[in-house]
Amino acid sequence: MSENKRSWWSRLGLPLQVGSVCAALGIALAIIGIARGNVPLNPLSIFLAFLISGGSWGLVSWAITTAAVDVEQDIADEEAHDGQP
């Protein structure tokens, strides 16, 4: 039974894993920007900095990874069907 247990991270698909990591990197860059004084220190500005940086990095990287996975799957399916009559 324990061999069927997988962590929540391994159950996520590759595009979601890549998107989550890139969103975390975007939020880390926002924290650096806040610490350097590039963002006003009110809660709304900080929230928007996190949302815009993490959201955009996460969404764009998720979309790119999803497209790459879909293309690779299509190529593999096409190659599998090419050998059959």
Rosetta blueprint (number, residue, H / E / L):
1 M L
2 S H
3 E H
4 N H
5 K L
6 R L
7 S L
8 W H
9 W H
10 S H
11 R H
12 L L
13 G L
14 L H
15 P H
16 L H
17 Q H
18 V H
19 G H
20 S H
21 V H
22 C H
23 A H
24 A H
25 L H
26 G H
27 I H
28 A H
29 L H
30 A H
31 I H
32 I H
33 G H
34 I H
35 A H
36 R L
37 G L
38 N L
39 V L
40 P L
41 L L
42 N L
43 P H
44 L H
45 S H
46 I H
47 F H
48 L H
49 A H
50 F H
51 L H
52 I H
53 S H
54 G H
55 G H
56 S H
57 W H
58 G H
59 L H
60 V H
61 S H
62 W H
63 A H
64 I H
65 T H
66 T H
67 A H
68 A H
69 V H
70 D H
71 V H
72 E H
73 Q H
74 D H
75 I H
76 A H
77 D H
78 E H
79 E H
80 A H
81 H H
82 D H
83 G L
84 Q L
85 P L
